[in-house]
């Protein structure tokens, strides 16, 4: 498969793993990872899928996640049901990252794209990590898909850039 673009259907068979938010932000409280069938779930929702090179990395932690936290209500007002962050980190690290950012519910999910399985299918990886990208899926159809190729830039994939395309 090649890179996704607006107008494409979101591919079949895409799964991620995550630890469902429990409402508790205590980093020492760990649930068990479960499978998330993104292909199925994205058929019934408007979702912003954001891939980052790694949890807790400088640009991702200092710019990317905070941009979405600050604009969450604006996304909701544009009909976005969920924001999903993915990275190559395991599900526990991703869950801890969500907790560290105060996320207690499923409005923003932090999931593992283990071994970059999905990101590799669309060619958006850098070594053993995902590239920085955002894909908007509206009931199974891709309406926006962009990379940020400039190091440390979130122009196309941060909340402001994505909101401008909704």
C-alpha positions in Angstrom: 0.0 0.0 0.0 1.1 3.5 -0.6 0.6 6.7 1.4 -3.0 7.6 2.2 -4.6 10.7 0.6 -7.9 12.5 0.8 -10.6 10.4 -0.8 -9.1 7.0 0.1 -10.9 4.5 2.2 -9.2 3.8 5.5 -7.6 0.4 5.0 -9.0 -2.9 6.4 -7.2 -4.9 9.0 -5.6 -2.0 10.9 -5.2 -2.7 14.6 -3.4 -0.9 17.4 -3.0 -1.8 21.1 -3.8 0.4 24.1 -4.6 0.4 27.7 -8.1 1.8 28.1 -8.2 5.0 30.3 -9.5 4.2 33.8 -9.9 7.8 34.9 -6.9 7.5 37.1 -3.7 9.4 36.3 -1.5 7.5 38.8 1.4 6.3 36.6 1.8 3.2 38.8 -1.7 1.9 38.1 -1.4 -0.2 35.0 -4.2 -2.0 33.0 -3.7 -4.7 30.4 -3.3 -3.8 26.8 -6.2 -4.6 24.5 -6.6 -4.7 20.7 -8.3 -1.7 19.0 -9.7 -2.5 15.6 -9.1 0.9 14.0 -10.6 -0.1 10.7 -13.9 -1.1 12.3 -13.9 1.7 14.9 -13.2 4.4 12.3 -16.2 3.4 10.2 -18.5 5.0 12.7 -16.6 8.0 13.9 -14.8 11.1 12.8 -11.2 10.6 14.1 -8.0 12.5 14.0 -5.1 10.0 13.9 -1.8 11.6 14.9 1.5 9.6 14.6 4.6 10.8 16.4 8.1 9.5 16.5 7.9 8.7 20.2 6.1 9.2 23.5 7.8 11.8 25.8 10.1 13.0 23.1 10.7 16.8 23.1 8.6 18.0 20.1 5.9 15.4 20.8 5.6 16.3 24.5 6.2 20.0 24.4 4.3 20.9 21.2 2.2 18.1 19.7 0.2 16.8 22.6 -0.4 20.2 24.2 -1.7 21.6 20.9 -4.5 18.9 20.9 -5.2 19.3 24.6 -5.7 23.0 24.2 -7.9 22.7 21.2 -10.0 19.6 22.2 -13.2 21.6 22.4 -12.7 23.1 18.9 -12.2 19.6 17.5 -15.4 18.5 19.2 -17.3 21.5 17.7 -16.1 20.4 14.3 -17.6 16.9 14.8 -14.5 15.1 15.8 -15.4 12.1 18.0 -11.9 11.1 19.0 -8.2 11.9 18.7 -5.8 9.0 18.6 -2.1 9.3 19.1 0.1 6.5 17.9 3.8 5.8 18.2 6.0 2.7 18.1 6.2 2.7 21.9 4.4 -0.2 23.6 0.9 0.2 25.0 2.0 0.8 28.6 4.3 3.6 27.6 1.6 5.2 25.5 -0.9 4.8 28.5 1.6 6.5 30.8 2.1 9.3 28.3 -1.7 9.9 28.3 -1.8 9.9 32.1 1.2 12.2 32.3 -0.7 14.7 30.2 -3.8 14.4 32.4 -6.0 12.5 30.0 -8.6 10.5 31.9 -11.1 9.6 29.2 -11.4 8.3 25.7 -11.6 11.7 24.0 -7.8 11.4 23.3 -6.4 7.8 23.1 -2.7 6.9 23.2 -2.0 3.7 21.3 0.8 1.6 20.1 1.6 1.0 16.4 3.8 -1.9 17.5 6.7 -2.4 15.1 5.2 0.5 13.1 3.0 -2.1 11.4 0.4 0.3 10.1 2.9 3.2 9.4 5.0 0.8 7.4 2.1 -0.1 5.2 1.7 3.5 4.2 5.4 4.2 3.9 5.5 6.8 6.7 8.3 5.5 9.0 11.8 6.7 9.8 13.9 3.7 10.8 12.1 2.0 13.6 9.8 4.9 14.4 6.7 6.4 12.8 7.1 9.7 11.0 5.1 12.7 12.3 1.8 12.6 10.4 -1.9 13.3 10.8 -4.8 11.6 9.1 -8.4 12.6 9.5 -10.9 9.8 8.9 -14.6 10.6 8.6 -16.7 7.5 8.8 -14.1 5.3 7.1 -13.0 7.9 4.5 -9.7 9.8 4.6 -10.4 13.5 4.3 -6.8 14.7 5.2 -3.4 13.0 5.3 -0.2 15.0 5.7 3.3 14.6 7.0 5.6 17.0 8.7 9.0 16.5 7.0 10.8 19.4 8.6 12.3 18.3 12.0 10.5 19.7 15.0 7.7 21.1 12.9 4.0 20.4 13.6 2.7 22.7 11.0 0.7 20.0 9.1 0.1 17.7 12.0 -0.5 19.8 15.1 -3.9 20.9 16.2 -3.8 24.2 14.4 -2.9 22.7 11.0 -5.4 20.0 11.3 -8.2 22.2 12.5 -7.6 24.5 9.5 -8.5 21.5 7.2 -11.7 20.4 8.9 
